[in-house]
Amino acid sequence: MIVLYQHPLSPYAQKTKIALREKGIEFELKTPEFSRGGFGGSEFLQANPRAEMPALTDGDIKIFDSTIILEYIEDKWNEPPLLPSNPAERARIRMIEDVMDTYYEPINWGLGEINFFGRAKGELAETIVGNAKEQAAKCRQWLTKQLGDREWFNGDHFGWSDLCVVPHINLSAIAFDIAPEANSPLANWFKRVSVRPSVAQTLQEAKDSITGLEQFSHLVEQGLFKREYRDHRLEWMIRMGGLQVVVAGIEKDNIRFSYDFS
Ligand SMILES: N[C@@H](CCC(=O)N[C@@H](CS)C(=O)NCC(=O)O)C(=O)O
C-alpha cells in the first residue's frame, strides 16, 4: 500500500496527491503526529529525516521531496503521462515547477507567518505584506507569460506543471485574497484546472484544513511548534524586510532550521 505523509495545506503534498489521483493510484493519507516541536513521529521521520511533508512509502521504499516523489510516480505508473516526451518541453515544465517551489511558495508561507502566526504587527507587518503582494503580482505576470496561449501550462493536456502551479495560486486566493485578475488567461486557467476531480478534491482538503490553523498559533507562541525557516523561506523573510522576525524567532526558540541527518 502506498502511504503519503502530508498536511492538506502543504502545496508540496498537494502536488503529489494530484498526481496520484490523476493516475488512479490507491493510497492512504497520514498526517504526521506532533512531536519535537513540529511534525514528527518515528514512522514519518523514518520516511523523511528532514521532517517535511510530503513523504511517500511504497512498501519498503521511502521517498521524500515532492519533486522526487513526482518523478517516482511518473516512472512507476506512466499512464497517463504527466510529462511530455520532448526534452525542451520537459525542461520548460520543470522550470515552472522550480519557480513555484522555491520562488512563489515562500510568498504564501511568509504571509502565513504574519497572518496566522502573528510574527509581525503594525508597520512591519504592513511592509512585509505589501512586499509580498507586489512579488505575487510580478509572479502572476511571469506565469501569464509561461501560459501564453496554451490551454494548460503543460501544453495541450493537463500535466506536471499544472499540478505544480495550482496549489499555490489556490492558497493565495483562499487564505490571502490574492487572486488572478478576473477573466485574465491565468484566472481562466485557474477555473479550468480547479474543476478537475483530482484537483478539486485536493483543493477542498486544503480549504477544510485552514479552519484549524488558529490552534497552531498558540503552539507557535509557546515554542511548541517551531516553524522551519530554511532555504528560500529564510531568504524571503529577510528580503521582504523581516530580519527582525527571524531574530525574534531565534530568541524565542520558535523557529527551526533544517535537521541534521544521522
Ligand atoms: N523540498 C521539499 C519541501 C517540503 C516542505 O518544506 N514541506 C513543508 C510543508 S509545506 C514542511 O513539512 N515543513 C516542515 C515543518 O513545517 O515543520 C518538497 O518539495 O517536498
The ligand as an SDF file (V2000), in Angstrom:
LIG
                    3D

 20 19  0  0  0  0  0  0  0  0999 V2000
   11.5350   20.4360   -0.9150 N   0  0  0  0  0  0  0  0  0  0  0  0
   10.5200   19.8140   -0.1130 C   0  0  0  0  0  0  0  0  0  0  0  0
    9.8770   20.8410    0.7800 C   0  0  0  0  0  0  0  0  0  0  0  0
    8.8150   20.2480    1.6890 C   0  0  0  0  0  0  0  0  0  0  0  0
    8.3680   21.2240    2.7880 C   0  0  0  0  0  0  0  0  0  0  0  0
    9.0340   22.2180    3.0690 O   0  0  0  0  0  0  0  0  0  0  0  0
    7.2270   20.9100    3.4090 N   0  0  0  0  0  0  0  0  0  0  0  0
    6.7600   21.7350    4.4830 C   0  0  0  0  0  0  0  0  0  0  0  0
    5.2610   21.8420    4.4710 C   0  0  0  0  0  0  0  0  0  0  0  0
    4.7040   22.9030    3.1830 S   0  0  0  0  0  0  0  0  0  0  0  0
    7.1230   21.0690    5.7980 C   0  0  0  0  0  0  0  0  0  0  0  0
    6.7660   19.9350    6.0260 O   0  0  0  0  0  0  0  0  0  0  0  0
    7.8340   21.8110    6.6560 N   0  0  0  0  0  0  0  0  0  0  0  0
    8.2660   21.3320    7.9280 C   0  0  0  0  0  0  0  0  0  0  0  0
    7.5870   21.9840    9.0760 C   0  0  0  0  0  0  0  0  0  0  0  0
    6.7010   22.8100    8.8450 O   0  0  0  0  0  0  0  0  0  0  0  0
    7.9200   21.6210   10.2030 O   0  0  0  0  0  0  0  0  0  0  0  0
    9.5000   19.1410   -1.0280 C   0  0  0  0  0  0  0  0  0  0  0  0
    9.3980   19.5450   -2.1960 O   0  0  0  0  0  0  0  0  0  0  0  0
    8.8510   18.1770   -0.5970 O   0  0  0  0  0  0  0  0  0  0  0  0
  1  2  1  0
  2  3  1  0
  2 18  1  0
  3  4  1  0
  4  5  1  0
  5  6  2  0
  5  7  1  0
  7  8  1  0
  8  9  1  0
  8 11  1  0
  9 10  1  0
 11 12  2  0
 11 13  1  0
 13 14  1  0
 14 15  1  0
 15 16  2  0
 15 17  1  0
 18 19  2  0
 18 20  1  0
M  END
$$$$
